[in-house]
Amino acid sequence: MSKLPANVSGKEVVKLILRLGYETDHQTGSHMVLRQIETPHRRITIPNHNEIAKGTLRAIIRQLGLTRDEFLYLLKQ
């Protein structure tokens, strides 16, 4: 299992999630809410920060149903 990078921004994560079939729903303050296009229309909140904390990044990966390695592979594309 690979380590998560320490310098992943919120915008990078949003770009990745948009490729997975989500769309931007709205933004409240510094947090962007994305909504799954297909049913069950899950929502995920991403902080629009320059660096996302590792624990928050792990939680986002878990909510997306990805492994760390899958996430890192998609991040590099």
Secondary structure, 3 states (H helix, E strand, C coil): CCCCCCCCCHHHHHHHHHHCCEEEEEEECCEEEEEECCCCCCEEEEECCCCCCHHHHHHHHHHHCCCHHHHHHHHHC
